[in-house]
Amino acid sequence: MELNGLLSALVTGVVIGALGRAIAPGRQPIGCLLTIAIGVVGAAVGTAVGVNLGAGFWLTVLLQV
């Protein structure tokens, strides 16, 4: 995975984690930072899968989400 892919996964993961926290308001069993970290890990896995499949940019973004 290239640096560009890692940065994309980081930004996408932070956004998805923050949106996930905003969609489920109220008291949650995990903290906000852990929610964002899970979003970052999910986006990194989506990036790795997209790169290994040879997917284009938009399909890789879709896999990240």
C-alpha positions, 0 to 999 in steps of 0.5 A: 500500500502506498502513502497515498492509500494510507492517507486516504484510509486515515481520512476516510476512517476518521470521517466514518468513525465520527459519522458513526458516533454522530448517528448513534447518539447517547451513551455508548459502551466505547469512547469516541476515539475508539470509534474513530480508531475502528473506522480507521482500521476498517478503512485501511482494510478496505484500502488493502482489499481494493489495492489487491483486487486492482480496483479503481479509485471509486471502488476502493473508496466504496470498500473503505466505507 
